[in-house]
Amino acid sequence: MRKIAKATLMILLVLGISVGVFAGGQQQPGEEPVFGEYELESDAKEELDKAKETGYKGVIALSYDTTEIPVVVAQQKANMETAEKYGYKAILFDAHFDAAEQLNSFQTMIQLGVKGIVCSAIDDKGIIPALKLAEKAGIPVVMEDGGVANIPEAKGLTIGYVGADNFRAGELAGEYIAWRLKGKGKIGVMGYRTITAAYERENGLMNVLRHYPGIEAVAYGEAVGVPAGLQNMQDFIQRVPDLAAVYCCNDPGGEGAYQAILAAGKQDQIFICANDGDPLALQYIKESNGKTYAYSSAQWPQVMGKVAMENLIAAIEGRDKDIVANVEIIGTEQYFPLFYVAPFPITIDTLNDYPEWTVPMDFRDIDASPPWWK
């Protein structure tokens, strides 16, 4: 995804008290969720009081899976800036990739009286009890790039989903790999199969590669960070000496893989395809002239964060006609509105055309044509 500064004013809520919320234990079918405890961090009460004193229309909660992935931080920054523009204060709840902690935090948000919630879900089915809790409290929720499953239980629980077209992002990476390998070679895959955005990308990748029987996926590992990407790549290189390429579901994993490839002296043998378009990945594409770090599908976090927040504020203020959606699912029921942002394929050929995360973008201005089409 796009370039953006990391530390934006990420406010980790605190209230000095523990608040009852969903517990992370086993829940039997038909049972009501059990409440556990979610501890807020200490300076949030002060931030909330300040928001009231300074005339904000209200507080909006940002429920995110992490604050450690650059593209996610860029989305959060866009959320905060857009909320501020419309007169709201956005407060961040970081779940630290802990689905139970994310569930528990919803009760806290409700008790704090937030006006709405932007949620990037860790578990697309497990988040449903939390969405039910918000719906019962009359608090609108928009899902952002970590959605809720399109299943009957989700109907009426969210005003919609805003995110990158992750399946298409994976397809673009698959097209690039097939083109670069001329339909033949061994690849490794680094996914993350507990998060919707990551497994949709992997599904898109394999949807393309299954049409190329000469391309074999021979190694798999999970990575969304540099250390895991480095370790997995070291393992891939040792196990598959003739590996030709590696797909990584995000750029931090790809950046770790890049370090391992350089350390092994395999930069002329193995190339990387990844996802996000983050600043360091672009640097690696440039320094390797697209040979080693070859490809990234940019996700436009500044667009996702802005559209998600604008949709949420429209719902809060009763302006449902202003909520944007651009996806219609044919042949099956669609349980909530969808808005997909087209991924941008970054290669050495398109690097100078990519405006990065810091540039405000309108989704209608995005040219998503792959360079190998031209």
C-alpha positions in Angstrom: 0.0 0.0 0.0 1.0 3.6 0.1 3.7 5.6 1.7 2.9 7.3 4.8 4.5 8.3 8.0 4.4 5.8 10.8 3.7 7.5 14.1 0.5 9.5 13.6 -1.4 10.4 16.8 -2.3 6.9 17.6 -4.2 7.1 20.9 -4.4 3.9 22.8 -7.4 4.3 25.0 -7.2 4.1 28.8 -9.6 4.5 31.5 -7.8 3.1 34.5 -10.7 0.7 35.0 -11.4 -2.7 33.5 -14.6 -2.9 31.5 -16.6 -6.1 31.0 -16.5 -7.4 27.4 -16.4 -10.5 25.4 -14.2 -13.2 26.8 -11.9 -15.2 24.6 -13.1 -18.6 25.8 -15.0 -21.2 23.9 -18.6 -20.3 23.1 -21.0 -23.1 22.4 -23.5 -22.8 19.5 -26.6 -20.8 20.6 -25.0 -19.4 23.7 -24.8 -15.7 24.4 -21.2 -14.4 24.3 -19.5 -14.3 27.7 -18.0 -11.0 28.7 -14.3 -10.7 29.7 -12.2 -7.7 30.5 -10.5 -5.1 28.3 -8.1 -2.7 30.0 -7.7 0.7 28.5 -4.5 2.6 28.6 -4.1 5.6 30.7 -4.1 8.8 28.6 -7.3 8.1 26.7 -9.7 9.5 29.3 -7.8 12.8 29.0 -8.1 12.6 25.2 -11.8 11.9 25.5 -12.4 14.8 27.9 -10.3 17.1 25.6 -12.5 16.1 22.7 -15.6 17.2 24.6 -14.0 20.4 25.8 -12.8 21.4 22.3 -16.2 21.1 20.7 -15.9 17.9 18.6 -19.2 16.5 17.4 -18.2 13.2 19.0 -15.7 10.4 19.3 -15.3 7.7 16.6 -13.5 4.4 17.5 -10.9 2.8 15.2 -10.8 -0.9 15.9 -7.7 -2.2 14.2 -5.8 -5.5 14.2 -2.4 -3.9 14.5 -0.3 -0.7 14.5 2.9 -2.4 13.3 2.3 -2.6 9.5 3.1 0.6 7.6 0.1 0.4 5.3 -2.3 -0.1 8.2 -0.8 3.0 9.9 -1.4 4.9 6.7 -5.1 3.9 6.8 -5.4 5.0 10.4 -3.9 8.3 9.6 -6.4 8.9 6.8 -9.2 7.9 9.2 -8.0 10.4 11.8 -7.5 13.2 9.3 -10.9 12.7 7.7 -12.7 12.5 11.1 -11.0 15.8 12.1 -12.1 17.4 8.8 -15.8 16.6 9.6 -15.5 17.7 13.3 -15.0 14.3 15.0 -12.2 12.9 17.2 -10.9 9.4 16.2 -9.5 7.2 18.9 -7.5 4.1 18.1 -8.0 0.6 19.7 -5.1 -1.7 18.8 -6.0 -5.4 19.1 -2.4 -6.6 18.6 -3.6 -9.3 16.3 -5.6 -10.8 19.2 -9.2 -11.6 18.1 -10.5 -11.9 21.6 -9.0 -8.5 22.6 -10.7 -7.0 19.6 -14.1 -8.4 20.6 -13.6 -7.3 24.2 -12.8 -3.7 23.1 -16.2 -3.3 21.5 -17.9 -3.2 24.9 -15.5 -0.6 26.0 -16.2 1.5 23.0 -20.0 1.3 23.6 -19.5 2.3 27.3 -17.5 5.3 26.2 -20.4 6.4 24.0 -18.6 6.5 20.7 -20.7 7.7 17.7 -19.4 5.1 15.3 -16.7 2.4 14.7 -14.3 1.7 11.9 -13.3 -1.9 12.2 -10.6 -3.9 10.5 -11.5 -7.4 11.7 -8.9 -10.1 12.6 -11.5 -12.9 12.3 -14.2 -12.3 9.7 -16.7 -14.6 11.4 -15.6 -14.2 15.0 -16.3 -10.4 14.8 -20.0 -11.0 14.4 -20.9 -11.0 18.1 -19.1 -7.7 18.5 -21.1 -6.2 15.5 -24.3 -7.5 17.1 -23.4 -5.7 20.3 -22.8 -2.4 18.4 -26.0 -2.8 16.4 -28.0 -3.3 19.7 -26.5 -0.1 21.0 -27.4 1.8 17.9 -23.8 2.4 16.9 -23.0 2.2 13.2 -19.9 0.2 12.1 -18.0 0.3 8.8 -15.6 -2.5 8.0 -12.2 -1.5 6.5 -9.9 -3.9 4.7 -10.5 -6.5 7.2 -14.1 -7.4 6.6 -16.9 -9.5 8.0 -17.9 -12.7 6.1 -20.6 -12.3 3.5 -22.9 -14.7 5.4 -26.5 -14.4 6.6 -25.5 -13.7 10.2 -23.8 -10.4 9.0 -26.9 -9.0 7.5 -27.8 -5.6 8.9 -24.7 -5.5 11.2 -22.5 -3.1 9.2 -23.2 -0.1 7.0 -20.7 -1.6 4.5 -17.2 -2.7 3.7 -14.5 -0.5 2.3 -11.2 -2.0 1.2 -8.7 -2.9 -1.5 -9.8 -5.4 -4.1 -7.6 -8.0 -2.4 -8.5 -10.9 -4.7 -7.6 -8.7 -7.7 -4.4 -7.7 -6.1 -3.4 -11.4 -5.8 -4.5 -12.0 -9.4 -2.2 -9.2 -10.6 0.7 -10.7 -8.7 -0.1 -14.1 -10.3 -0.2 -12.5 -13.7 3.2 -10.9 -13.2 4.7 -14.2 -12.0 3.4 -16.1 -14.9 4.6 -13.5 -17.3 8.0 -13.2 -15.8 8.6 -17.0 -15.5 7.1 -17.6 -19.0 4.8 -20.1 -17.4 7.4 -22.4 -15.8 9.3 -22.4 -12.4 9.1 -23.1 -8.7 7.8 -20.5 -6.3 7.4 -20.0 -2.6 4.3 -18.4 -1.0 4.1 -16.4 2.3 0.5 -15.9 3.3 -1.4 -15.2 6.5 -4.6 -17.3 6.5 -6.3 -15.9 9.5 -6.9 -12.4 8.0 -9.4 -11.9 5.2 -7.3 -9.4 3.2 -4.3 -11.8 3.2 -6.1 -15.0 2.3 -8.1 -13.2 -0.4 -4.8 -12.1 -2.0 -3.5 -15.7 -1.9 -6.8 -16.9 -3.4 -6.4 -14.4 -6.2 -2.8 -15.5 -6.8 -3.7 -19.2 -7.0 -6.7 -18.4 -9.2 -4.3 -17.3 -11.9 -1.4 -19.8 -11.3 -3.7 -22.8 -11.5 -3.9 -22.1 -15.2 -0.1 -22.5 -15.5 0.8 -26.2 -14.6 4.4 -25.4 -15.2 4.5 -23.1 -12.2 4.7 -25.1 -8.9 4.1 -23.7 -5.5 6.6 -25.8 -3.5 7.0 -23.9 -0.2 4.6 -22.1 2.2 5.1 -20.0 5.3 3.2 -17.4 7.2 4.5 -13.8 7.4 3.2 -10.3 7.7 6.4 -8.8 9.2 10.1 -8.5 8.3 11.5 -11.1 10.8 9.1 -13.9 9.7 9.7 -13.0 6.0 13.4 -13.3 6.6 13.2 -16.6 8.4 10.8 -18.1 5.9 12.9 -17.1 3.0 16.0 -18.6 4.5 14.1 -21.8 4.9 12.8 -21.7 1.3 16.3 -21.2 -0.1 17.7 -24.1 1.9 14.9 -26.5 1.0 14.4 -25.5 -2.7 17.8 -24.6 -4.3 16.2 -23.9 -7.7 13.4 -21.6 -6.4 12.6 -18.9 -9.0 10.2 -16.6 -7.2 8.4 -15.9 -3.9 5.0 -14.3 -3.4 4.5 -12.4 -0.1 1.0 -11.3 1.0 2.4 -7.9 2.2 5.5 -5.8 1.7 7.0 -6.3 5.3 7.2 -10.0 4.6 8.7 -9.3 1.2 11.2 -6.9 2.7 12.4 -9.7 5.0 12.6 -12.1 2.1 14.6 -9.5 0.2 17.2 -9.4 2.9 17.5 -13.2 3.0 17.9 -13.4 -0.8 20.7 -10.8 -0.8 22.4 -12.5 2.1 22.3 -15.8 0.1 23.6 -14.2 -3.1 20.4 -15.3 -4.9 19.4 -11.9 -6.2 19.9 -12.9 -9.8 17.9 -16.1 -9.4 14.9 -15.3 -7.2 12.4 -12.4 -7.5 9.8 -11.1 -5.1 6.1 -10.2 -5.7 4.3 -8.6 -2.8 1.5 -6.3 -1.8 1.1 -2.8 -0.2 3.4 -0.5 -2.1 5.1 0.6 1.1 8.0 3.1 1.0 10.8 0.5 1.7 9.5 -1.8 -0.9 9.6 0.9 -3.5 13.2 1.6 -2.5 14.0 -2.0 -3.0 12.4 -2.1 -6.4 14.4 0.9 -7.4 17.8 -0.3 -6.0 17.4 -3.8 -7.6 16.1 -2.2 -10.9 13.0 -4.5 -10.6 15.1 -7.6 -10.9 14.9 -8.9 -7.3 12.2 -6.9 -5.6 10.1 -7.0 -8.8 6.4 -6.2 -8.0 4.0 -4.8 -5.4 0.2 -4.3 -5.6 -0.4 -0.8 -4.2 -3.5 -0.6 -1.9 -4.2 3.1 -1.6 -4.6 3.4 2.2 -5.2 7.1 1.9 -8.3 6.3 -0.3 -9.6 3.5 1.9 -9.2 5.4 5.1 -11.0 8.5 3.7 -13.9 6.6 2.1 -14.5 4.4 5.1 -14.6 7.4 7.5 -16.8 9.4 5.1 -19.2 6.5 4.8 -19.3 6.1 8.6 -19.9 9.8 9.2 -22.7 9.9 6.6 -24.4 7.0 8.5 -23.9 8.8 11.9 -25.4 12.0 10.5 -28.3 10.2 8.8 -27.1 10.9 5.2 -27.4 7.4 3.9 -27.6 8.6 0.3 -24.0 9.8 0.6 -22.7 6.3 1.5 -20.7 5.0 -1.5 -20.6 1.5 -2.9 -19.3 0.1 -6.2 -19.6 -3.7 -6.1 -22.6 -5.8 -7.0 -22.3 -9.5 -6.4 -24.2 -11.5 -9.1 -25.8 -14.8 -8.4 -25.7 -14.8 -4.6 -27.2 -12.6 -1.9 -25.1 -9.7 -0.8 -25.5 -9.0 2.9 -24.0 -5.5 3.1 -22.7 -2.8 0.6 -19.2 -3.1 -0.7 -16.7 -0.6 -2.0 -13.5 -1.9 -3.5 -10.4 0.3 -4.3 -8.6 -0.9 -7.4 -5.0 -2.0 -6.7 -2.2 -0.4 -8.7 0.6 -2.7 -10.1 4.0 -1.3 -9.2 7.0 -2.5 -11.2 10.2 -0.8 -12.3 8.2 0.4 -15.3 5.4 2.0 -13.3 7.4 3.2 -10.3 7.5 6.8 -11.4 3.8 6.8 -12.1 2.9 5.9 -8.6 2.1 8.9 -6.3 2.7 7.0 -3.0 0.7 7.2 0.2 1.3 10.8 1.0 -0.6 12.2 -2.0 -4.4 12.7 -1.6 -6.2 10.6 -4.2 -9.7 10.3 -5.6 -10.6 6.7 -6.3 -12.0 7.7 -9.7 -8.5 8.8 -10.7 -6.8 5.5 -10.3 -5.4 3.8 -13.4 -5.1 0.1 -12.5 -3.9 -1.1 -15.9 -0.9 -3.5 -15.6 2.2 -2.5 -17.4 2.4 -5.9 -19.2 -0.9 -5.0 -20.9 0.7 -2.0 -22.6 
